[in-house]
Amino acid sequence: MSEPAEKGPEKTGNRRSAARLAAVQALYEMDLADAGADAVLEEFFQKRWRHDKNGADPDDGGETMVAPDNKWLRELVHGVASQKEVLDGLIGPALSGEWTVKRLEALLRVILRAGTFELKSKPNVPANVVISEYLDVAHAFFEDNETGLVNGVLDHLARELRAGEFQ
C-alpha cells in the first residue's frame, strides 16, 4: 500500500492525528476481542481506512477524511501491544484513589496506554503535543470526567517521564 506524499508539517500532523484516532480504535478492538495487532491492523487497512488519492473514503459517500500515517499507526498499535504490562505499570500509580487500570472503561484504558506509550517511546514528540492529541481523541468519545482523567494522568506521567520538558 503506497502512502500519499506529505506536504509540510500541517499535513504530517493531521495524518498523525488520524493515526492516533485509528490506533485507539484498533487497540480498543484488540482489548475487547483479545485479538492480535497484525490481524486488527490488516482489517483496518483493508476495510476501515481506505481512501482515494484525495482522501475520500469510498464507503462513506466520498466524504473527505485525512488518511492516517500508516507507519505511525503501526508503531503505536504494535508498541502498545508489546508493552501493555509496562504501560499499565506506569498508569496505575498515576490513577487516584482506589482506581486501577483494570477498573477503567476499555476505551479510556487504551487512550491512556497509547498516550503513555508516546510519552515513553517518542521523545521527538513534545509532551504537551502528546497530551493535547490524546485529549482530542478522548473528546471524540467522551464529554465529561473522562477527558479530565486523561489530562490528569498524562500530565502526571509527562512530568515523571519527561521532567526536562517541564523545568
C-alpha positions in Angstrom: 0.0 0.0 0.0 1.6 3.2 -1.1 1.3 6.2 1.2 0.3 9.7 -0.1 3.1 12.2 -0.3 3.1 14.5 2.7 3.1 18.3 2.2 4.5 20.3 5.1 4.2 19.9 8.8 0.4 20.6 8.9 -0.2 17.6 6.7 2.1 15.4 8.7 0.4 16.5 12.0 -3.1 15.8 10.6 -2.0 12.4 9.4 -0.5 11.6 12.8 -3.7 12.8 14.5 -5.7 10.4 12.3 -3.3 7.6 13.1 -3.7 8.2 16.8 -7.5 8.0 16.5 -7.3 4.9 14.3 -4.8 3.3 16.8 -7.1 3.9 19.7 -9.9 2.2 17.8 -7.7 -0.7 16.8 -6.4 -1.0 20.4 -10.0 -0.9 21.7 -10.9 -3.8 19.4 -7.8 -5.7 20.4 -8.7 -5.2 24.1 -12.3 -6.3 23.8 -11.7 -9.2 21.4 -8.3 -10.3 22.6 -7.1 -10.1 19.0 -3.6 -9.6 17.7 -2.2 -6.4 16.3 -1.5 -7.7 12.8 -5.0 -9.1 12.3 -6.7 -5.9 13.5 -4.4 -3.6 11.5 -4.9 -5.6 8.4 -8.7 -5.3 8.8 -8.3 -1.6 9.3 -6.2 -1.1 6.2 -8.5 -3.3 4.1 -11.9 -2.2 5.3 -12.0 0.8 7.6 -9.3 3.3 6.5 -9.4 3.1 2.7 -9.0 6.5 0.9 -8.6 7.6 -2.7 -5.9 10.0 -3.8 -7.9 12.9 -2.5 -8.5 11.4 1.0 -12.1 10.4 0.3 -13.4 7.2 1.9 -15.3 5.3 -0.8 -17.5 3.6 1.8 -18.5 6.9 3.4 -20.2 8.5 0.5 -16.9 10.0 -0.7 -16.6 12.2 2.4 -13.0 13.5 2.7 -11.0 12.5 5.7 -7.4 12.8 6.4 -5.7 9.4 5.7 -3.8 8.2 8.8 0.0 8.0 8.7 0.1 4.2 8.4 3.7 3.9 9.7 2.8 5.9 12.8 -0.4 3.8 13.2 1.6 0.6 13.1 4.2 1.8 15.5 1.5 2.9 18.0 -0.5 -0.3 17.8 2.5 -2.7 17.9 4.2 -0.6 20.6 1.2 -0.5 22.9 0.5 -4.2 22.3 4.1 -5.3 23.1 4.4 -3.0 26.2 1.0 -3.3 27.7 2.1 -4.5 31.1 4.8 -1.9 31.3 2.4 0.9 30.3 -0.2 -0.4 32.8 2.5 -0.3 35.5 3.1 3.4 34.7 -0.6 4.3 34.5 -1.7 2.5 37.7 0.2 4.7 40.2 -0.9 7.9 38.3 -4.6 7.0 39.0 -6.2 8.5 42.0 -7.9 6.7 44.9 -8.9 3.2 44.5 -8.9 3.2 40.7 -6.9 0.6 38.9 -6.1 0.2 35.2 -8.4 -2.9 35.1 -11.3 -0.8 36.6 -11.1 1.7 33.8 -13.6 1.6 30.9 -11.8 -0.2 28.0 -11.7 2.8 25.7 -10.3 5.1 28.4 -7.7 2.4 29.2 -6.5 2.2 25.6 -6.4 6.0 25.2 -4.2 6.2 28.3 -2.0 3.3 27.1 -1.4 5.0 23.7 -0.6 8.3 25.3 1.7 6.8 27.8 3.4 4.8 25.0 4.1 8.0 23.1 5.4 9.8 26.2 7.7 6.9 27.0 8.8 6.0 23.5 8.6 9.0 21.2 10.8 11.7 22.7 10.8 13.6 19.4 7.1 14.5 20.0 6.8 17.2 22.7 4.9 16.0 25.8 2.4 18.9 25.5 1.6 17.7 22.0 1.1 14.1 23.1 -1.3 15.3 25.9 -3.2 17.6 23.6 -3.6 14.9 20.9 -5.0 12.3 23.3 -7.3 14.9 24.9 -8.7 15.4 21.4 -9.1 11.7 21.0 -10.8 11.5 24.4 -13.1 14.4 23.4 -14.2 12.4 20.3 -15.6 9.7 22.5 -16.4 11.3 25.9 -17.9 14.5 27.2 -17.1 14.9 30.9 -14.9 13.5 33.6 -13.1 11.0 31.3 -11.3 13.8 29.5 -10.2 15.3 32.8 -8.9 11.9 33.8 -6.9 11.6 30.6 -5.5 15.1 31.1 -4.5 14.4 34.7 -2.9 11.0 34.1 -1.0 12.0 31.0 0.2 15.3 32.6 1.4 13.4 35.7 3.2 10.8 33.5 4.7 13.5 31.3 6.2 15.3 34.3 7.5 12.0 35.5 8.8 10.6 32.2 9.8 13.9 30.6 10.8 16.1 33.6 13.2 18.1 31.5 10.4 19.5 29.4 8.7 21.0 32.4 11.6 22.8 34.2 
